[in-house]
Amino acid sequence: MYITLKDFQPVNSWIQDNNGPSYQTGPNGKRIPFYIIDKTTGRSYLNESRGTVGFKAFLLTLGTPFVHSIAAVITVAFRILKLATLSHLWIDKAGEDKYNFKARVKDAAIDLLKVAIHPIVMVGLELAAIYGVFRPYDGRKLYASLERAQYGHSLLAPCFQPNPDRHLFGGDINKRDVY
């Protein structure tokens, strides 16, 4: 999924997706939309309660320094190794029909940029988690966007991503407010 500057907007408007799928209705028969939509980007996020998202953000403030520090060492070392061996230029790329030098140099430049900004992303992830305690939906969006920008996928918060397919602790994605 691509990243735009709008993904990093700190204050957003949210609306419920009343036309999409919904959670099973509660005892009062009220239909609860499965997604809320960020009006800035049009992306859909799980319609979990603010309390649940805020608590998950709090848990991320505790886990982010540890998990992302380990991930930083691994990913930065891997990217530096790729850059040092010039592997972008000689290893076959999946899905590439013919050798494209310009695209390969672009991939190397992106890896170099990701190595350079990794410390900034680490601080940003922690700040986004803290922000999520006070503004749960906006903090969730920032955290998810930073993870996607740095790793290309979620690492610690899969349910914070747009259109998620799982929770970190294995909870049923089709049930509201689970982990």
N, C-alpha and C positions, 0 to 999 in steps of 0.2 A: 504494500500500500504506500502510495506516495505521501510526501510531507510538504506542506505549504507554510508560509508565514502565519496564516490564519490559525494553524494548529497551535501556535504559541501565544495566542491572544489570551490575556489573563482573566478577562471578565467577558462572559458570554451570556446569551439568552438561550433558554432551553424550553422546548415544548414537548408534550407527550405525543407519541406516534399513535393516534387514535385509529388510523387506517391499517395498521400492521397487526402482527400477531399479538396475543395477550396471554398473560398468566392465567392459570385456572382461577375461576372466580372464587371469592371467599364465601363465608357462610351468609353474608348479606346479599350475595348475588352480584356484587359490583365487579365489572370487568376492569382489569388493571393492564394497561398497555405494556408490552414486553420491552419496548425501547423508548428512550427520550432522544430527541433530535437536537443537536447543537445547531442553532440557526445560522451561526457564522460559517460553518463548513458544510452543513447538511449531513454530517455523519451521525450514525445511530449508535447510542451507548445503552447498556443495560439500564432499565428503569428500576434501580434499587433505591431504597429510602436514603435520604441524606445522612441519617444516623449510621447506617451500615457502611456507606461509602466513606464517611468521615472516620469511622473506626478502622476500616481497612487502610486508610491513609495514615492513621496513627501507627498501625502495625508496620507500615512501610518506613516510617521514620526510624523505627528500631532496626529493621532488617536491611535497609538500603546500604548503610555504610559497610556492612559485612559482605553481603552477597555481591554488590557491585564492585567492591574492592578486589575480590577474587576474580570476578569477570574482567575487570580492567587489566589485571596482570596478564590473564590468558589472551584476551583479544588484542591488547596492545602488542604483546610479544609476537603473536601470530602475524599481525599486520606489518610489524617491523621486519620480521623474517621474510614475508612476501616481498616487501619493498627492497630489502637488501639483496635478495636473490633475483630480482627483476622477474619474478614469476608471472607477473601480469602480462609480460611480453611473450613468454614462451610456453606456458601451460595452456592447453586447449580449454576453451570456455564452453560450458554447456549451452546449447541452443544457438551457437554461432556457426553459420553456414560457411563463411570464408573469413580469413584473418582480417580484422579491422583494427589497424594500429591506433587510430584516433580514439576509438572506444576503449581500448586497453590502457592508453595513457590516461584517459579520463578516470577509469577505475582505480588506477594507481594514485592519481591526485586525490580522489575521494578517500582512499585508505590513509594517505598522508594527512589529510585534513582531520579525519576521525582520530588519528593518533594525537595530533596537536591539540584538539579541543576536548579530549577525554576528561582531563581534570575539571574543566568548566561544566561538562555534562554531569559529572559526579556531584558537584555542588548543586547544580540545577535540579537533579533528581531529588536530593534531600530537601531543597527548598520547596519543590512542587509537592512533596509528601506533607510537609508542614503546612503549606497553603491549603492542601486538601482537607486538613482537619477543620479549618475555618470556612472554606468554600469548597465543599466536597466535590461537586460536579466539575468545577473549573480546575481544581487541583488534579482530579483524576485525568482530565483531558491533557493537561500539561505533562503529567508523569508519563502517560501512555505515549505522547508525542515524542518526548525525549528518548524513551526506550526504543521506539521505532526508528528514530533518526540515528541513534548510535549503533544499534545492533541489527536493525532491519526486521525485528520481531520483538515480542514481549519476552522479558526475562523473569521478572519477579511479579508482574501484575497482569496476567493474561486477561482477566475479566475487566480491566480498565480500558482495554483496546476497543475501538469501534467494531461492532458486530462480532463480539467474542464467541469463542467456541468451547471455552472451559474456564474453570476456576483453578487457582493455584493448588488448593487443598483437595481438589477432586469433587467438590459439591456439584449437585445437579444444576446445570446451566439453565434448565427450564423452570427452576423454582426461584422465587424471589428472595433476596436477602440471605443467601447462603455463601459459604466460603469454599 
